[in-house]
Amino acid sequence: MKEKHLTGLTDAQVLESRKKHGANILTPPEKDPLWKQFLEKFGDPLIIILMIAGALSIGISFYEYFGLGQSAEVFFEPAGIFVAILLATGLAFYFELQADKEFTILNQVNDDEPVEVIRNGNATQISRKDVVVGDIVILNTGEEVAADGELIEAVQLHLDESTLTGEPVCGKSVNEEDFDKNATYPTNHVMKGTKVMEGHGKFRVLSVGDNTEQGKVFEAAQIDDSVKTPLNEQLDGLSDWITKLSYGFAAVIVIARIVVYFVSNGMDCFGSMEQAAPFIAYVLQTLMIAVTLIVVAVPEGLPMAVTLSLAYSMRRMLKTNNLVRKMHACETMGATTVICTDKTGTLTQNQMKV
């Protein structure tokens, strides 16, 4: 093969290309402000039940303090409920925020990896994020391809495309007779995020950042279909069960106590306001008992226990180099019973052993 003298882009062409096609970074998904992320934690069904219980408990405490003349200790119960709510939501928010920061740091480190390119007629090293459309990039064994492009030179070049297609070894060439018509991507093209397993070569960049195949996959992966995790479904069911059971018992108590009152005192309690007053006081006392039952039925410690167990799982997975962005994903992975995969290379180490 005849040696070609490649000059690459000039500094002016680099600036023009970056202005036209953008930088070689994947645009992160738009994030909600921190206050909104924190408020989302209050959407948990158990937290909602706890907040309702807390509000009812405040009502009971005010009645006991002002109406019955009890001490300020009656406010300890609602205070405890709201402390449990803030601890559970605060810890969940903190751990997920930390995980998100760690993901951001990892992505920044990846963008700063050095890449060898030809510019102004000379080979030079730049950061991966500084690669632009039209750049000539030099590929060597063990390197990750910085952008999508078309090969100019290829010597015994083999790439691992498992991150995009599942193929652990793909032969690459600039000779038309070597082209594989059944390949997912053209034989003379290389894709961002794939890895050089063998050989070396040079390619001209055709697309960078969000316009690469990796960028399209990244964008598709950000779609939130709002599917509930198994744990969320179970907690929803538990919260419904607690709500129905506690309200059911409360209703039974109210009806039973009113029936008992009429059986004991007869139906002549509505003759005048003086006669009705004892009944009204009795009904209010009955409602207070029912509300107290509802408050007591709510497990204040459950959201905290769930949060701590998931946070502990996140920390354990981090020790094994598995970074989890959402806490509930820990439980989802644990609940998995079937994994469907196509071939060696997608989820394994590209090694088949007996």
Secondary structure, DSSP 8 states (H G I E B T S, - for coil): --------B-HHHHHHHHHHH--SS--------HHHHHHHGGGSHHHHHHHHHHHHHHHHHHIIIIIS---GGGGHHHHHHHHHHHHHHHHHHHHHHHHHHHHHHHHHHHHT-EEEEEETTEEEEEEGGG--TT-EEEE-TT-B--SEEEEEEEEEEEEEETTTTSEEEEEE-S-GGG--TT-SS-TTEE-TT-EEEEEEEEEEEEE-GGGSHHHHHHHHHT-------HHHHHHHHHHHHHHHHHHHHHHHHHHHHHHHHHHHH-SGGGSSHHHHHHHHHHHHHHHHHHHHHHHHHS-TTHHHHHHHHHHHHHHHHHHTT---SSTHHHHHHHT-------STTSSS-S----
